[in-house]
């Protein structure tokens, strides 16, 4: 753990010293706020639920977001209870309002990765899936850039979110297949 903390500290300080600029800070603040409370992903799920062609994707996304919120934000964050980098390393200066919940794992990264995984597995049209994956990477990186998460918070959050999103979406898609088979048997 000491080695991970040392690497985390070096990376976050390097990002702060070498990558920050006024223009990029504006972009990163905008991107990170898209992920606040999963807002962009919830809006996308709602939009997908409206149309019959994308309803399965909307259901997969909704289930994935709910599961990752419960498991990541309500369970894991409280189990690990890791302090935020700005509370531990005096050189880290957050560029947004200081979050008060535990740092590990990153909820923004987990939700973003869960959304991207859900969209790919549910066979959402490729342009939307790819755009969501790119946005997910941006949201995750913005948390490091803005000084509110360690790299390991983000990496684990993204990994965990992708697994949860993938498993939930696979289960939902299998449920739809079973329902379709059952309906086909009833019709014949």
C-alpha positions, 0 to 999 in steps of 0.5 A: 500500500505504501508503494501505491501511495507513493506512485499515486502521490507522484502522479497527481503532483506531476499532473498538477505541475505539468499539465494544468493550464487555464484553458484545460482547467475550464474544459476539465471542470465542464467534463467532470460536472457532466459526471456529477451524480451520473447526470449525463449517464442518467439523461442518456438512459432516459433518452434511450428508454424513449425509443423502442429501438434503443430501449434495451440499451436504456434498461441496461444502462439504468440497471448498470448505473443503479448497481454501480452506485449502490456497490461503489458509492454506498458500499466500497467507499465506506469500506475503504474510507480513503481520504482525498488527496488534498487532505493528505498531500499539502501540495495538491490543490483541488480546482473544484469544490472539495468533495466530502465523501471518501476518495476510493474508488472514484464514483465518477470513473465507476459510473462512466465506465459502467455506462460505456460497458453497458452501451457496448454490451447492449449493442447501442449504435457504435457512434454513441457507444464510442462517444460515451467511451471517450467521454468516460475517459475524459470524466475519469481523467478530469478527476485526477487533473482537478486534484480530487482523486488519486490515480488508483481511485480512478483506475479501480473505479473504472475497472470496477464500473466496467465489470459491474456495467458488463455483468449487469448488461449481460444479465439484462440482455440474457433476460430479454433473450429468455423472454423472447424464447418464452414468447416464441414458445407461447406463440407456436 
